[in-house]
């Protein structure tokens, strides 16, 4: 009686946790497709360069590093997960093209260019876990 959770409460909690997990998993899968779009864009902007990417240590961004033909890091694009949240994989390519991200990376040199839903920034550092 009073205060003891029955099976319905446990099922409800389990269902809620499953929904949260599935939503997180769906976002992760969705972001993977968006990461592919970003890699494709960067390969177009920087032919003959190697594109590497990794999660930023804070888990609030994904870092794309453009290495020169001889393996030296040249450019860093720090893509905020807040920015990706509002993007579809289909619309992201056009957004990247119209944003001029490639030119911004070239101008910034080895300084990271951060892309968030509030715009671009060339200030800050990259946190590596």
Secondary structure by P-SEA (a helix, b strand, c coil): ccccccaaaaaaaaaaaaaaaaaaaaaaaaaaaaaaaaaaaaaaacccbbbbbbbcccccbbbbbbbcccccccbbbbccaaaaaaccccaaaaaaaaaaaaaaaaaacccbbbbccccccccbbbbcc
